[in-house]
Amino acid sequence: MAGLYAIIDLPHPHELPTDQRFAALCEGAGPQGLAMCQLRFKSATSAQRREALVGLGSACLTAGVPLLVNDDVELALAGLPGVVGVHLGQGDAGVDDVAGVRERADRAGLGRFRIGVSTHDVRQLRAAIAQRPDYIAYGPVLGTASKANPDPVVGFDGLADACRITSTPVVAIGGLDPKAAHRAVAVGATMVAVIGGLVASTAAATAAAARAYVEAIDQAAQLLTAEQVNAQIPVMSVATLTEIASWSDDLAVLAGLRLPTRFRPRVYGSSAYYRPSDVCDLLAAIGKREDESWAQWTTRGDHGDASVVLLRRTNRPT
């Protein structure tokens, strides 16, 4: 469950038929495919929403793309082909009883029923974690025009903190173009949910938009060698980065270096490999601000104990 989470919002401003729109999204996503699809039809009656789901659900089933219903638990539990779950916003029925919704799905024989929850701040995030959904959406990361009354933006720092707080997959949402989607994955998001960025007047333009997102997300998920990390964090040598990677399964070491438990670079043979989120965590641990150069960081000198430990390459505890 990683990649592009396409939200199909109806009605379409350019009146592009939903079947053409979905086919274009699948074409643009390519072999990697869409991680998830959600139907969002706020202005519809229950009957209209059901009709739209029947058509889209059939297409998703054929394409092998999981389809979720936005907000409507009863419709999600109706057993429509292709529908595998529900996404719940704050205030929606069932958002505070995920276990109850899952139990109803089990009784209905719906198999692997997926439940996602939207959150907009740390308090809501922690409440959602306790509910144990399949994923948690967090945002808006940036300003968005897709909602009439959007919540305050959380920014990339807020998104990174959310990803550190929970081991539940986090979906970044809100105002994300492909470049921002790349950054969202780099700080730890598992999926990137997109509404407006996938709206275009033609099927070809829709496919191109999906392609741009998938390429950005895929690139952001690529492992980095210690040499590549050293280019981003020149104050840490390749040898130091390789040594740090060898400690990453030691929770005591992570705590001492002020690194989160999600920090998981790996050593294969004599080479270390880092995820982009690991690099994000290293930069946070040594107190490097995005708006300063390395020379400014060095001059500032206010790096905290963690950076001292890292830069002195303290031996691993026995």
Helices and strands as residue ranges (DSSP letters): E 3-9, H 18-29, G 30-32, E 36-40, H 46-63, E 67-70, H 73-76, E 83-88, H 98-107, E 114-119, H 122-131, E 135-138, H 155-165, E 170-173, H 178-186, E 191-194, G 196-198, H 203-220, E 224-225, H 226-232, H 238-246, H 251-256, E 266-268, E 271-274, H 276-285, H 294-300, H 304-312
